[in-house]
């Protein structure tokens, strides 16, 4: 089991490093950048998102719950392990979300592009206005949260587009209207 954990961490770090070092692909090249073992021809889009997500995020989507929240100043990405005793998933979620907060702050959205097979809505504007958007990672009991905030109305709109895209593609059923902060 110890060797499995070490191997898993090594794979995750390798994927994270690859994502961090790549130039952001456009919508037409994102599919070309899928790892070679991804034959999506017999898979639904949602199954593909989940399979790629497991590999890119480093935790099993079937053991976790995603939520995407729209707020007046931006929103949030929340992920938690379904089982409070699943500390492995909890720790993997925390590692992933902490890393994602840093990547997004740098304007690097390769991870969601790899997961979804295309550029998520809102990304070009979020990249252009990256200096005006704040990403803050926070741990929760069973995982974590990335809070995304800005005072720029154009950036807020782009964040909302990005989060609505996530809600649709992950099929979370989260509200697509803005919540009160």
N, C-alpha and C positions, 0 to 999 in steps of 0.2 A: 504494500500500500504506500509505503514511504517513497519507493521509486516511482510509482504512478504519480504521486503528488509533485515530485521533482520534475518529472517529464512534462506534466501538465503545465507547470509554471514556466518551464523552458519554452514550450510551444507558445504560450500566451505572450511571453516577453518578445519572442521572435515576431509574432504577428503584430504586436503593438509597435515594435521598432520599425517594421516594414510600413505600417500605416503612417507613422510619424515622419518617415523619411521621404515618402512619396509626394510628388506634386499632385495637387487635387485634380482628379480627372473630370472631364466634362461628361455630360449625360451619355454621349456616344461612345466614350472609351471606358466607362465604368464597367460595363459587361465584359469587355476584353480583359480587365484586370482581375476577374474572378480567378481564384485558385484553379489549377487544371483539373482537379478531381470533382468539379461541380458540373455534373451533367444534369441540367434542369429540364431536359426535354420531356420527361415523364412526371414532372412535379408541378403542382399548382404554384402560383406566385407566393402564396402564404407559406406553403411548405418550404419553398426556397428561401424565403426571408428567415424562417425559423432555423433552418439548417445552417445557412451562412451566419446567422446571428450567434448560434452556439459556438461556431468556430472563431468568429471575430471578437465576440464579447468575452468568451472564456468560461461561460456557465451555461447550464442546461435550461433553455427557455421553458421546458415542460415543468421544471421545479421552481419557477419564479413567476412573479407577476409584475408587469410594467404598467405604469400610469404616466400620462402626459397631461399636465395642467396648464391651462391658459390663464394668465393673470394680467391685470391692467398694465404692469410694467414689464411684462415678459411672460415667464412661465417656469415650469419645472419638469424634469425627467425623474421619475421615481421607480426604483426597482427593489423588490424584496423577495427573499426566499419564502416559499409557501409554508415550509415547515420551520418553526422557530428553533428546532434542534439541528437544522441543516447549516452548521457553521461553515462548511466548505463553500456552499453557494453564497452565503452571506459575505464571506471574505473575498470571494471572486468578484461579486457585485461591487463591493467597496473599492477593490483595486481597479476594476474597469471604469467605474464612474469617476474616480479621482483622476485617472489618466485622461478620460474623455474631457473633463472640465479644462484641463491644460491644453489639450489638442484644439478644442473649440476656441479657446481664448486666442490661440495662435492662428485661427482661421483655417485649421485643418479639419475637414469633414470627410476624410477618406473612409473612416470606419462605417458611418451610415451609408456611404455610397457603395461600399463593398457588401454590406448587409442587404440593401434594398435593390441592388443591381442598377441603380440610376441615381442621379443627383436629386436629393429631396428638395421639395419646394422651399423657398426662402433662403437657401444656402448662398447664392451669389450676393445677395444683399447683406447677409450676416457676415460674409467674408469681407466685403467692402467696408462695412461699418464696425469691424471687429474691435477697434479702439474704444467704441462707445458702448460695448456690451460687456457685462460682468458675468462670470461663471463662478459659482461657489459650490463646492462639494461639501455635503454634510452626511455624516453617518446616521443611520436609523437602527433600531433594534435588530431588524432582520435584513438590512441592506444599506441603501443610501439614496441620496437625492442630489441632483444638480439643479440649483436655482439659477435662472437666467434672467438678468434684469438690465434695463436701460431707461434713459430718459428721452431717447430719440424716438419719435412716433413712427418713422419709417422702419427703424430697427424692430420696434414692438410688432409691427405688422408682419415683418419677415419671420420673427420668432414664432408668432401665431401660425403662419403658413407652415413653418417647419414642424411645429408640434401637431397641427391638424394632419399633416402628411403622416407623421408617426402613428397617430391614432388610427387612421385608415389602414395603413400598411400592416401594423401589428394587430389590428382588429381588437383593440382594447375596450371599445365601447365607452370610452371616457367622453365627457361632455366637450363639445367643440366651441362652446360659448365661453366668454371670459368670466372667471370666478372673481369674487371679491377677495382682495388680499387680506 
